[in-house]
Amino acid sequence: MMKIQQIRNATIILELGPYRVLVDPMLAKKGALPPLRVLSARQRNPVVELPDSAADALEGVTHCLITHCQKGHFDHLDRAAKHWLRERQIPVICTPHDAPHLAQRGLNAQPLPDDHEQPSPFLDGLIRTVRCTHGNGLIGKLMEHGVGYLIEIPGEPSLYLAGDTILTVAVREFVLRHQPQVSVVPAGGARFDIGGDIIMGVDEVLEFTRLSRGRVVANHLEAISHCPVTREELATAAIGAGVAHQLLIPADGQTLVMNC
């Protein structure tokens, strides 16, 4: 029985049998990090505190999984999280690209092979990386694109962590081919002062949900100043699209139980 606890933004904790996997930790206090827009909504981040349950939830963490963390992506690994991981020497599973960056900061980096096609051993099952596209055009060229992950463990639902990506042809084809039983997707419609969305927004999350036969969990909501989509807006749109039964939108601190 898999459990997914939404912590804040992209930060979740996965309970997979005896393991508790912290994903993309941003552990800073409210307002401790800089704005992500300059010309509008110049608000410091994160815009909300960690939920009250976060401290207890973190105590049981056995592993950490990072989708991307360079070029200023503090919303997936901030200074507070680095300090927390370094003190405990938690194994940090990551890409070969991110491993030297993490190791230089004293983290226990454990890179996966650089192969998107072949799964690798992970916990009691398998993991494979999935390409992300963190925005198109000029903004896309400046971004750190990172990866998503497909985790397959016997006795647990297959789980796709999309990472920071828009809904590309590659993501569509991946979902149609693998049909993960659970997917966690970024839904905040993040964008800077110029350029388009750099992660999925309402329309792309609804389209993703239609493509999937499994349950879809939306996060990356109401925590960072350049993510305008609200939980209420997404929930209303899901009802209108007839996918509210399939699309889950957890509050910060909420735990979802996922059976096969």
N, C-alpha and C positions, 0 to 999 in steps of 0.2 A: 504494500500500500504506500504509494508515493504521497508526500505532503509538500506543498509549495507555500512558503510563507513570504508574502510581499512585505519587504522592509520599507523601501522608499526608492522612487525613481526606477532605475534598472536593477537595484539591489534586491536579491531574493535569497532565501535559504531553501535548498532542496533536501528533503529527508528521504534517503534511498536505503532502506534496510538499516544497517548499523551506521551508515555514513550521513553526515550533514555537510552539504556543499554550499559554501557562500559564493554567490555569483556577483561579479562587478561591484565591489563594495565602495560606497561613498558614505563615510561615517562622520563627516564634519557636522558641527553644530549649525543651526540656522544662521544664514548670513555670513558664514566664515569664508566663503569663496567668492571670486569676482563675478561681475555681470557677464553675460554672454551676448548681450546686445549693447551697442553704444549709442545709437541714434534714437532708440525708443526702448521703453520698458527697462530702463537702466536700474535693475534690481539685483542685489547681491544674492548669491546662491549658497545652499539650497533655500528655497522659500518656505520650507516647513522643517520642523524638528524631526528627528527620528521618533518612531512610535515608542511608547513606554515599554513595550515588550521586547525591544531590540536587544537590550543588554543581556537578558536571560537567554534569548535565542542565540546570540553569538557565542555564549559559553560552550555550547555543544559542538561547534564547528570543527570538522576533521580535515576538510580540504577547501581550497578556493579555486574558482574557475574564472579566468579573465578573457573577455572577448576582444578588447583593445584598450590601450591605456596611454598611448603616446600623443604628441602634438596637442597637449592641453586638455585631453579628455578626462578631466578630474571627476566628472560625473560617473565614471566607471572604475576609477581607482584614485582616491584623493590622498592627501598627506596623512590624514588621520588613519585611513585604512592601511597604508603602508606601514605606519608605526605599529598598528595592532597586529598585522601579519608578521612583521619582523620580530617582534617580541616573542611571539609564540612559535615561530618557524613553521607555520602551517604550510604544507605543500601547496604550491600555486601552479596549477596546470594552465598552460598558455601556448601560444604559437612560438615557433622558432624565432620569428621576428621580434617578439616582445621579451623573450627570455633574457638576452643580455642586458636590456634596459632594467628589468626587474632584479636580476642578480647584482647589478652595480649598486642597487639600493638596499642590498642586504636581504632580499627576499629569497625564499626557498623555491626558486623557479624550476619547474619540471616541464620542459617543452614537449609537445606532441610532434610526431613526424610531419614534415611539410608535404602532405599528400591529401588532397581533398577527396580522392576516390576510395582510399582504403581505410577502413576503421582500425583503431588502435585499442589495446586493452585499457580499461578504465574501471576502477573499483572491481565489481564482480561481473562486469559486462564489457561493452564496447562503446567507443566514442569516435565520431568523425567530424571534421570541420566542414563548414559550408560557407561559401563566399558571401560577403556582404558588399553592398554598394551604399555608402554613407553619403548619398547625394550625387547629383549629376552636374555637368557643366563646369564652370570655373570653381565653384564651391567644392564640387566633387574632387577636383584635382588637388585641392588644398587639404582634404580631409584624410584622416587615418581610418581606413575602411574596415580592418579587423575581420573577424569571422563569427559565424554562428556555430552551434554544436548540435549534433544529433546523438542522443544518449540512449543506448539500448541495453537494459539489464534484465535478465530472466526474472519473471514474476512481477515486473513493474511495467507500467505503460511506457511505450516509446515516447521520448521527449525531445522536441526541437526547440532549442533556445535560439531565436532568430538573430540576436545581437542587434546592433544599430544598422538598419538597412531600410531602404525603400523597397517597394514591391516590384522587383525586377522580373524579367523573363526567367532568369536562372532560379530565383526563389519560387516562382510559380511552378516551374517544371519539377523542382525538388519536392515540393509539397504534393504534387499530383503523383509523383513516382513513389515516394516513401509513405505518404499518408500517416504521419506521426499521430499517435493517439492523443497527445497533448502538445500544444505549441504555445510558447511565450513570445509575444511580439511587442515591439515598441510602438506605442499608439499616440504619442504626444504631438505629432505634426511639427517637430522642432524645425526652426529656421532662424537664420541670422538676419541682419538688416538688409542684406542683398541676397539674391538667389532663391531657389525653391526649397521645398521640404528636404530635410536630410534624414528623416526617418518616416515611417508610415504615419499617416493621419487618419481621420475618420473613414474616408472613402476606401483607402487601401486596406485598412483593417477589416472592413466589411467584405471587400472582395476576397481577401485572404481567407476569411471565415467561410465564405461560400465554396472556395476551392477545397477546403479541408473537410474530411468526414469526422475529425476528432474535435476535442474541445480546445478552444483558443483562449488564452489568458492575456489580457492587455495590461501592460505596465508602462513605465516612463511617463507618468501622468502627475500633474499638479505638484511638481517638486523642483523644477528647474525653470528659470525665467523665460527661456526661449521656446517652451512647449505650451502652446495656447490651448490645446484640446483639454476639456474637462471630463471627468468621469460621467457627470450628468449628461453632457452633450453626446458622448459616445453611447451611453445606455439608451438614450432616446432614439438615436439613429439605428441602433441594433433592433429595437422594437419595430421601428418602421420598416426595416429590411427583412424582418421575420427570422432573425438569427439570435435573438436574445437568449434562447435556451442553450445556445452553443458557445456564446461569447461571455466569458467571465471577467469581471472588472473589480478586482479585490481592493479594499481599502488598505492603507498602510497599517501593518501589523496583523492583517488578516491571514489565516492559514486555510488553504484549499486542500481537500483530500481527494486524491485521484486514484481510482481503482482501474484495473485492466478491463 
